[in-house]
Amino acid sequence: MLAPRTTPWPLVALFTAGYLAPYLLPTTVGRLDSGLPLSATQAGAVGSALLLSSAAAGFALASRVETLGARTLARLGLALALLGYGAAALTTSVPAVVAGAMVGGFGSGTATTVAATLIAAQRDPHRASTAGLLTVSALAGAVYLTVPHLGPGHGLPLAAIALTALAVWPLTGRLPAGTPTAPTRHHKARLPHARSGLVLAAAMLCWSLAQNSLWGVSGQIGLTQAHLGEATVGAVFAVALGSGLTGVLAAGALGARLGRAVPIGAGTVLIAGCIVLSASATDLTSFATGEIAWNTLYPVVLSYLIGLAASLDPRGRWAVLVGSASSLGTAAGPLAGSVLSAQAGFPVMGAILAAGLLVIALPMTAVALHTSGRPLLAGAIRRRGGHPAALVAATTGTPTGTVPEIGAREQQVVEIPVDAPAVPAQRAYGQAGSEVF
């Protein structure tokens, strides 16, 4: 019998602490604009700086989690998030806020890097990433419901991120400690599936750019174009993130039944339509419909993209690099959305973003199709019979007692010593066909 699957809750908590800052981006940027002497574009630039710092952490640490130790890096990231966001929440000096946001962003990126690396090594990466998205969506929804009732000021969303880092800290004791070691041949191994990984990383950068260009200005759309109050906008965001929980649960239940290509390709096309609807909203109905539909689909597609990246390398390097490329797009999103909306208006911005999503849906779907069935054994070399075996293992109702799971680690080859080599005798060979060996 197979061992029961358990959810790695320390990784889920670390994932939540790292991803919370992007999820709270609209209220963070909106409060920087209203609480500090900053324009909407300048507030968006601060949000971009925060997320750019987070992406830098991912690129810097992508291949160093094993050597530096997951527990050490996780604690470093949480400490930087606590200090950076906490300092930014307690001061009104714009340079200090920017510096604190960047330090906190680097901490968030470090936590996300550790979580992504360890999740990629799990027997079921999709299950772990789905649980992480579920948790961060629930927490962000609670913050959106609470913050408007706690008073004005830019510090509240930043303080929420800092307190989350503090709450997650005790759970890091259950992460692998790791010991710094000299690089070995295994650590110097080249990244597998380089072409697919690069295409996916470039597509994810653009995909996240489009998503967060709208997400970064969604608060402004609700306040200025749809003429809603902050409490109403916060309630819409909370409901939208709550619907995102439904989407994540659906993705977890669906699993690999449809593969990855259909959820990624079709989901991105539907997201493009939601962006057009949300960006052109002029009342509560259209604004809420667009935001709720969009936030329902977004985590579903994201969970499959995370799983696709994790399947490309069992050591988690592509998961981190693709996630960091996504963070670059996320970082540029608030500034890009602010500039596009200021120059052309929200509806035109939405049309541009939707067109871009339709274009990049093609390469992402192609990568999903190209790699489908490959990682029956994660990191497996292209051996004959691997692809059909993967399809058999993924078939509903197929006995799995002796078949490795999709994404399971490759079995190591063990050499068995032989006391004395066998000496072939010529007369031991017979005829094969018309030839004599």
N, C-alpha and C positions, 0 to 999 in steps of 0.2 A: 504494500500500500504506500501511496505517496504521503510524505509528511504534510501536515496541514500548513497552509500559508498564513503567515502572520504579518501584520503591518509594522514596518520599522518606525515606530512613533518618534524616536529621537531624530531620525532623518526628516520625517514629516514636519516636526517642530522647527528644525533648522531651515528647511525649505521655506516654511511660512515666514520666519524672521527675515530671510533674504528677499523674498518676493513682496513683502508688504509695502515697501516704499513705492514701487511702480503702481500697485493697486490704489494707493492713496494719492496718486499724482494730481488728479483734478482738484481736490480740496486743498492740497499743499500749494499748488500754483495759485489757485484762487485766493487763498489767505495771504500768500506773499504779496500778491497784487493789492489786496485791500488793507493789509495790516502794516505794510512797509512802504516807504516812498519809492515804489517801483511801478513802471508801466506794465501792461499785460505782456508785452514782448520781453521785457527784462525779467519778469517773473518766470516766464517760460524758459528763458535762458538759464536761470538758476536751477530749474527742474532738470534741464538738459545736462548741466554741469554735474548734478548729483548722479544721474544715471550714467553719464560718461565715465565718472570715477568708478562706478560699479562695474562697468564693462572692462575697464583697465585692470581691475583686480582679477577678473576671469582670465584675460589673456596672459597676465603675469604668472598666475598660479595653476594654469591648466594641467601641467605635467609635474607639479611639485607636491601634490597632496600626499602621495605615497611616501616620498622621502622626508617631508617635513612633519608628517603625522596629521591625521584628520582631526584628532581632538585638539591639538595645539592650534591649528589654523582656525578651527571653528571658534575656539575661545577668543583668539585674536580678533576675528571678524566681529563677534558679538560685542567685545569690549570697545572696538572702534565705533560700532554703530551706537552703542550706549553713550559714549563720550561725545561723538560728533553731533548726533541728532539732539542729544540733551543740551549741549552748549548752544546749538542753533535755536533751540526752543526758548532758552532763557535770556537771550540778548536781542536787542533791537538794532544793533549796528549791522548795516548791510554787509560790509566785508566779513564780519565775524559769522554772520548767518551763512554766507556763501562758503566760507572755509569749513564751518561745521557740517554743512550739508555734503560737501565733497569728502570729508573724512568719514562721515556716516555712510555715504554711498560706497566708499571703498570697503567698509566693513560689511555692508549688505552683499556686495559682490563676492567677498571672501566666503561668507556663509553660504551663498548660493553655489559657489564653486565646489565647496566640500560636499554639500548635499547632492549636487548633480553627479559628482564623481562616485560617491558611494551608492546612489540610487542605480547608476548604470551597472554596478556589480551585483545587484539583486537578482534573484531568480525571476522576478516579475517586475521589471522597471515601470511598466505602464501602471500597475497597481499602486506602487509607491508614489509616482508623480501625480496620479489622480487623487490620492489621499491628500497630498500636499496642496494641490489646487483647491480641493474641497475646503480644507482648513483655512487657507488664506482668504478665500472668498467669504467664508462665514465671518472671520475676524474683521475684514475690511467693511463688510456690511454693517456690523455692529458699530464700528467707528463712525461710519456715515450717519447712522441714526443718532449717535450720542453727541458728536462734536457740535452740531448747530445749537444745542441746548446748553452748552457749557460756556458760552460767551464768545466774543470776537478775539482776534489775535492770531498771529501766524504760528504760534508755538504748539497749539494743541495736536495737530496731526503729526508733527515731528516728535512730540513727546510720546505719542502712542507707539511710534516705531521704536523709540528708545526703550520704553517699558517692555515691549515685546521681546527685545533682545535680552533684557534683564531676566525676564521670566523663562526664557529658553536656556539660559546659562546652566542651570543645574542638570539638565538632560545631557549635556555634552560629556558627562562622566561615563556614559554608556557607549560612546563612540570609540573606535579603535585608536589606541595611542600612537602606535607607529614609532619607529626609531630611525633617525637619519642614517642612511647608508650610502656607500659609494655607488655611483651609477653602474649598473650591470648591463649585460647585453640585452636583457629583457627590457630594461628601462630605456635603452637607446633604440628600441624597435621602432621602425617607421609606422606612421599612421596607416591603418588599413583603409581601403575604399577611399583613397584620396580624392578622386574626381567627384564621387557622389557627395563626400563631405564638404568639399569646397562649394559645389553648386548649392547644397542645402544651406550652408552658412551665408552665402550671398543672398539667397532668396529669403532667408529668415530675417536678415538685416532690413530688407525692403518691406517684408510682411509686418514686422514690428513697427517700422517707421510709419506705415499707413495706419496701423491700429492706434498708436499713441499720439499721432498727429490729431486725431479726433478726440481721443481720451483726454489729452492735455487741455483741450478747449471746450470739452463737453459742459463744464460748469458755466462758462461764459455763454454758450449757446442757450442753456436753460435760463440764465439770468437776463440776458440782453435781447435775444431774439424771440424766445418763447415767453418772456416777461413773467417768470416765476420767481418766488422768493427762495432764499437760501435753504430754509427748512424743507420746502417742497422739492427742490432739486436734490437735497440730501436723501429725502425719502425715496425719490425715484432711483437714485444710485443704489440705495440699500435693497430695494425690491429687485433691481437689475442684477445685483450681485447674488441675491437669493435665488433668482432664476438660474444664475450661473451654477449654483450648487446642484440644481436639477440636471443641468447639462453635464456636469462632471459625473454625477451618479449614473446618468445614462451612458456616458463614455465608459465608465468602469464596468457597467453591466454588459455593454456591447462587446467590450474587449476586442479581440482580433477577428470576430466573425465576418466583418466586411473588409478585413485587411486594413491597410493604412491609406491607400491611394484614394478610395472613395470618401472617407471622412475629411481628408486634407483638401482634396480638389473641390468637391461639391460644397464643403463647409466654407471654404474661402470665397467661392462665388456668392453664397448666401450672405456672408459677412459684408461683401461689397454692396449688396442691396440695402442692408441695414445701415451702413454708413451714409448712403445717399439719403435715406429717410431721416436719420437722426440729424444730419447736418442741415437739412432744409426745414426742420421743425419750427413751427410758429405758435404752437399751443401745447398744452399739457398732454393731450392725447397722442399727437404725433411724436413729441419728444419722448414720452414714456415708452411708446411702442417701439421706436427705433432703438433706444438704449436697452430695453429689456431683451428684445430679440437678439441684439448684437452681443450682449453679455451672456446670453444663453449659449450661443454658438462659439464664442471666442475661446473659452477654456476647453471645450471639446476638441477643437482643432489643435490647440496648443498642446494638449495632453498627447495627442498622436504624434505631433512634431517632436516633442521631447522623447517619446518612445522610439521614434525613427532615428534620432541622433544617437540615442543610447545603444541602439542595435548595431551601429557601425563600428564600435570599438568597446570590448568588454572592460577595458581599463578606464572608460569614461572620458577619454580625452576629446573625442568628437562631441560628446554631450556638453562639455564645458566650453569648447571653442564655438560651437553653434549657439550655445546660450549666450556667450559673450558677444558674438556678432548680433544676436537678437537684442542684447542690451545696448549696443551701439545705435541700432534703429530706434529703440525705446528712448535713448538719450536725445537723439535728434528730433524725436516726435513733437515735444512741446514747443520747441522753437519753430519747427517747420509749420506746425499747425497755426501758431500765432502769426507768423509772417504771411502764410497763404490766406488766412481769414482776414487779416488786416488789408491785404492788397486786393483780394478778389471777392471777399465775403464768404460766409459759411457755406452756402449751397454750392458755389463753384469749387471750393476746397473739397467738399464731399465728393463731387463728381470726379475730380482729379485723383483723389485717393482710391476711389472705387475702380477707376480705369487701371491704375497701377496694380491693384490686387488681382484683377482679372488676368493681367499679363504674367505676374509671377506665380499664379496658380499652376501654370503649365510646367515649369521646371520642378516645382515641389512635388507635383503628382508624378512626374517622370522619375524622380529619385525614389519615391515610394514604390513605384512599379518595378524599377530596376533592382531594388534591394529586397523586394518581397520574397520570402522563402529562403533568402541567403542565410540569415543567422539562426538556423536550427541549433547550431552550436556557435555561440558568440565568438567572433574572431576566426571562424573556421576558414581554412584555405579552400579555394575553389576545387573541391574534390568531386569526382563523379558520383552522381546519385544524391548529392546534398540537397539540391533544389526539390526533386520529387519527394524526398524524405520529409522536408519541411512542410510541404503541402499535405502529406499524409498526417503528420503530427498535428497540423492545424485543423484538420477536418473534425467537425462536430461528431461526437460519438466514437471516435477512434480510440481504441485501448491505449492507454498511456503508461502502463506499468513498466514496460521495458523500452519505451521511446523517450528520449530526452525532451525536455520542454523547449519551446522556442525561446531563445535568449539564454538558455542555460550555458554554463561555462563548459569549454571543451575539455574532454577527458585527457589527462596527461598520459603520454606514452611511457610505459615503464620498461626499462631494459632488464631482461632476465639473463643473468650470467650462466654460461654453459661451461662445464668442467673441461671438456676437450672437444674441439671441432670435429665434426663428422668428415671422414675422408671418403670422397666418392670413388666408387670402383667403376671401371669402364663397362664391365659386364652387367652392372646394375641398370643400364639404360637399354631400352628396347627400341623397336621401330615405331615411328609416328608417321602414318601415311606411307609415302614411298621413300622417305629419307631416314637415314640412320644417324643417330646422335651419339 
